């Protein structure tokens, strides 16, 4: 019984031991979003299976599993968040609030495997008042959604390039693969940006106008900008953007 009570006591006080960055990483839904990314990666691997020679497909799976190992992704992302965000308290306070929790829940729902499959052919067109459209416009400018979306696409494409290079040495050497991928970044951002307002209207559809405005106010504040700039850096670190799979093993 004493052992049980001690364990319960340890469970209750453990969050107090975690530092602000670690708490923020968890409260803002980063581990769950990484898990959702790994789910999407597995689905992408299966799509490649029937269109690639077995050896190339296996190289792609091996490279992507190494590059996007869950524990390593979390470690890289959280380390960069810690490095880039000097004070995690304002963002932690926001995401611990009822509104912050509602925002995180909406974002996690949108990236779930079943939801991605449901909306594979595109999101429904959302109807919104002029006021709501205006708020969403401010939010679209404040959130690094274009950049983050492009980095996810580039990271997955980078695995394919690494796989080809491992099968045919010298095919995409001398930084050529990364150069090709970097050339796609702006195009991807433009594609995402073209429908970003509708995407945000859909993702945050259960937030009231007042809640959306409070969210936009935080995102546009100095504290919000600091968090989202650090968050984008953390996403890039977690995805190992610009790094070859071989370099990650060193």
N, C-alpha and C positions, 0 to 999 in steps of 0.2 A: 504494500500500500504506500509506504514512504517513497519507494522508487517511482510509482505512478504519479504521486503528488509532485515529486521533484521534476519529473518530465513535463507535467502540465505547467509548472511554474517556469521552467526553462522556455517552453513554447510561448508563454505570455510575455516574457521579457526580451525574447530574442530580437524582435523588431527594433527595440531601443538600441541594440548593439550595432545594427546596420547603419552605415553612414548615409548621408543624404543622397549621394549619387546612386548608390545601390538601391535605395528605396525608390528613387525616381525611376530608375530603369525598370523596376518591376511594376510600380503603380501605373506608369504610362503605357504598359502593355507590350514592352519590347520582347520579352521571351515568347509571348503568344504570337506576335507578328512574325518572329523568326520561325516559329513552328509552322505558321501558315505559308511562309515562303518555302520551307522544305516540302510541304505538301504539294505546292504548285510545281516545285522542281521535280518531284517524283512523277507527277502527271506529265510534265514535259518530256522526261526520260522515256516514258512509255510511248509517247507519240513518235519519238525518234526510232523506236525499236524496229518497226516494220519498214522503215525507209533507209536504214543504214546497214552496211555489211556488219556481220556479228562482231568482228574485231574492232571496228571503229565505234560501234555502239558500246561495247564493253569499256573501251578507253574513255568514252564520254562519261559513262557511269562512274568509273573509278576516279576520274578527274573531278567531277562535280561533287562526289561524296567526300573527297579529300578537301576540296576548296570550301565547301559549305557544311563541314562538320558542325553540328549544332553548338557544341561546347566552345569550339574555337571561334565561331561567329559571335557568340555572346561575349566572349572575352575581349575580342577585338573591338566590338561596338561599345561595350561599357568602358573600356580603357580610353577610347577616344572621347566619349561623352564626358568622362572625368577630366580629361586633359583640356577640352575646349570650353567647358561650362564652369566658370569660376565659382558661382554660387547657385547651387541647385534648389535652394529653399523656395524662391518664388514659384518656380515651375512645379515643385513638389506640392506646395500648398494648393495651387490651382488644380492639379490632377487628383488630389485627395478630396476636393470639394464634390458635392453632388453633381454639379455640372461637369466637372472634369471626368468623373466616373462615367457619366452618360456619354461624353464624347469618346472616351476610350472604348466603351462598349459598342458604340456605333461603328468605330473604325475596325474593331476586331470582327464584327459581324460582316462587314463589307468584304473582308479578305479571307473569309472562311471558304474552304474548298467547295462546299455545296453552293454557296452564293456566287462564287466565280463561275462555276459550271452553269448556273441558272442565267447569268448575264453574259455568257460567252459571246453572244451575237450583238451585244450592246445594251446599254442601260435604257430604261424607259425615259421618254422626254418628260421632264418635270415642269409642272405649271407653278408659277410663283408670282406673288405681287411685286410691284415695282420696288417696294421697300425691302422685301426679302432678296430680290435680285441685287440691289445695291449693297446689302450687307455681304452677300456671297461674293460679290466682286472684290470687296475689301479683303475678305478671307482668302480668296484665290491669290491675291497679290502678296499676302503675308505668309502663307504656308509654302514650303518648298516642295510642293507636290509634283510640279513638272520635273524638277531635278531628280527627286527621289525615284519617280517612275522610270526616268531614263536610265538611272544607274542600275535598277533591277534588270531592265532589258539588256543592258550592256554586259552585266555580270554573267547572265545566262549565255549570251552570245560568246562571251570570252571563254567559257568552258569548251564550247564547240571548236573555237579556234585553237585552244590548247590541245584538244584531242587530235585535231588534224596535224598539228605540229609534231605531236609525239609519235604519230603513225608514219609521217613523212618528214623526217628531220630536214630543216632548211627551207621547207615550203613557205613558212610565214615567219622567218627569222628576222633578226635585227630590229625588233620592235614593229615590224610591219603589221602584225595582227592587231596590236594595240592602236596603231595609227589608223587602221581601217575602222576599228570600233569607235575611236574618238571622233572620227568624221561623221558618225551617225548620231552623236549626242544631240546636236542642235536640232536635227530633223525630228528625233524622237520627242524632244521637249516641245517643239511646235505642234506635233500631232496631239500630245497630251493636253497642251494648253488650249487647243481649238475647242475642246469639249469639257474643259475643266469645271466651268461654272455648273453645268448640268450634273457632272459627277459629284461635286460637293453638295448640290441640292439633294441628290439622291442619298448620299452617305449620311448626311445630317438631317434627313427628312423628318425625324421625330423630335428635333429641337424646335422650340418656339422661336419667333423672331427675336424676342428679348434674350433668349439663351444664345442664339447665334451672334447677336450683337455683343454680348459679354465675351463670347469666345473670340470674336474678331478684335475686340478691345485688348484682350490679353495678347493675342498673336502680334498685334501692332505695337505693343508696349516695348520698352527697352528690355525688360525681363523676358518677354515672349520671343523677341527677336534673338536674344542671346541663346535661348533654349533651342529654337528651331534651326539656327545656324549650327549649333553643336550637334543637333539631331541629324542634320544632313551629313556632317562629317562622320558621325557614328555609323550611319547607314553605309557610307562609302567604305569605311574601315571594316565593318562586318562582312560586306560583300567582297572585300579585297579588290576593289576597283583599281585597275592599272597594274595589278600584280599577276605574274604568271603562277600557275599552280605549282610548278617546280620550286619557285622561290618561297612559297609558303611552307614547304617541307624542310627548309633549311633551318 
